[in-house]
């Protein structure tokens, strides 16, 4: 069946229920006719329309992908057509490359963090993280340290859903169905300040506390066994968790002291989400490897990449060494052409400046939500924010009935009725999260904040 604007919404939903398996979804709950399915059919600016013609603010940029929103299609179509007329496919394999991937790798090296000069392309974020792990293992083996077989990640972190990246992800609901992890990973505290003991309220003290815990874990495991530490500049899972002052500098110092590689997972935070090309630049991060995807093409084509420092490449490129790793569609000419046009548009239309100009206003609007009884904390930066919700129990948690009523039903339903698509987590820390397109103007951000305030005020009245 060919989907078009003439296909009735009910038919699309019913066909999906019969044939389509969705990601991260209890597919059986969609119903035989797909009555619980949102079918998004078109987009314009920061909005998407469903198959019934209802319009929504895309408050999550698709899935943190659509930095430019949905109105640049003609420009990307022109870039795609030009590339497809010239070369539809060529692999980055066995001493072969193509001009578009070469140009993109060079372009990325000019905006990448300090010392990051090389790119290994992938199909998406999980593949980029898998690549980082394999490069780290190869790097240490070539330096005569094959015993560095462990990774360090942070509690609550999400780094992907492949078997390898699941090992770096701290979510039993995602990991336990698939058995023992493929990578021996240790988890240390993330940087969430909510509920901290009063004596850790000072940034310097909190940073020292976190780094001391990390160093103790390194020493307990044996520094000679640690291959890499992976962390997001702002951790997505757990709700836009920002780092305290000096944290990333401390990670760099420990990586240098004990010889492991530092990986910044920027699949979400790169390409303007925090007002910088790379979110780590906001915090003085100096990683050895950076993983990216999503915003590299603003969602107009699939692509991921692992950006690698010169000192790592110097080792893995030594004479006789082979990096036995690759993906069929890595650096696909079409995706590379889309990524190049995306970077061009972001520079030309001053997209990062838009985030920088409006981020303080968004922060102020989001912080007003702290006045609502259901909101325990607001955190984030740039165009990336979460509200952590507190409930009807003495410890701030939610009873089962309150979760079912408010988190699973009322909040997502009321936001959608008001025309806002955002993310509502119904896990150990109930959260409402926004990550609007980076083209959003002040009025749109105000509308998002107003809808959040109205929805959460209604939820507060029902606690």
SULJO-V621761 format. One record per run of one state. SS is the DSSP state (H for helix, E for strand, - for the rest). FROM is the first residue (numbers start at 1). TO is the last residue. If there is no record, write none. Layout:
ss=SS from=FROM to=TO
ss=SS from=FROM to=TO
//
This chain:
ss=- from=1 to=8
ss=H from=9 to=19
ss=- from=20 to=26
ss=H from=27 to=30
ss=- from=31 to=39
ss=E from=40 to=44
ss=- from=45 to=46
ss=E from=47 to=50
ss=- from=51 to=54
ss=E from=55 to=58
ss=- from=59 to=60
ss=H from=61 to=64
ss=- from=65 to=72
ss=H from=73 to=86
ss=- from=87 to=98
ss=H from=99 to=111
ss=- from=112 to=115
ss=E from=116 to=122
ss=- from=123 to=124
ss=H from=125 to=142
ss=- from=143 to=149
ss=E from=150 to=154
ss=- from=155 to=162
ss=H from=163 to=166
ss=- from=167 to=171
ss=H from=172 to=178
ss=- from=179 to=183
ss=E from=184 to=188
ss=- from=189 to=197
ss=H from=198 to=200
ss=- from=201 to=202
ss=H from=203 to=221
ss=- from=222 to=222
ss=H from=223 to=225
ss=E from=226 to=231
ss=- from=232 to=234
ss=E from=235 to=235
ss=- from=236 to=240
ss=E from=241 to=241
ss=- from=242 to=246
ss=H from=247 to=258
ss=- from=259 to=260
ss=E from=261 to=265
ss=- from=266 to=278
ss=H from=279 to=283
ss=- from=284 to=288
ss=E from=289 to=292
ss=- from=293 to=293
ss=H from=294 to=296
ss=- from=297 to=303
ss=E from=304 to=309
ss=H from=310 to=316
ss=- from=317 to=332
ss=H from=333 to=348
ss=- from=349 to=350
ss=H from=351 to=371
ss=- from=372 to=374
ss=E from=375 to=381
ss=- from=382 to=383
ss=E from=384 to=389
ss=- from=390 to=399
ss=H from=400 to=417
ss=- from=418 to=419
ss=E from=420 to=421
ss=- from=422 to=422
ss=E from=423 to=425
ss=- from=426 to=430
ss=E from=431 to=434
ss=- from=435 to=441
ss=H from=442 to=461
ss=- from=462 to=463
//
